[in-house]
Amino acid sequence: MIDDNEFFRNATLSICGSLEIEEAMRACVVATQDFIPVDRMFLQVYEPDLGIIRTLATASAEGGERVDLLTPLSEA
């Protein structure tokens, strides 16, 4: 069993291990999937002035990719 400090250290090293966000996210999915049920990760930014969520990257254990997807939010 892995302790909390080792788990978070490994996740942090995975995220910081590449300057390419899609590769860092892929590595993070791989590093955490034995401990947390995860099959895909998304990097999203809320843009309140536009009323949207912008998806910048997505990743799974098989690979990652940069995207530019806009998801409109309802005013409710």
C-alpha positions, 0 to 999 in steps of 0.5 A: 500500500502506498502512503499519501505522501508517496502518492502525491509525490508521484502524481506531482512528478508526473504532472511536472515531468513534461512541458507538453500539457497533454503528455503531463496529463497522460502521465498523471492518468497512468500514475493515478489509475491504480489508486483512483478510478480514472480513465480520462482527464480534462483541463478546463478553464471557466471564462465568465465574461463569455459564459463558457467553459473552454477545454484546453486538453484531454488525456487518457492512459493511451495518449493526450491531445490539445483541443480548443472546445467551447461549452456554453453555460446556461444563464441559470 
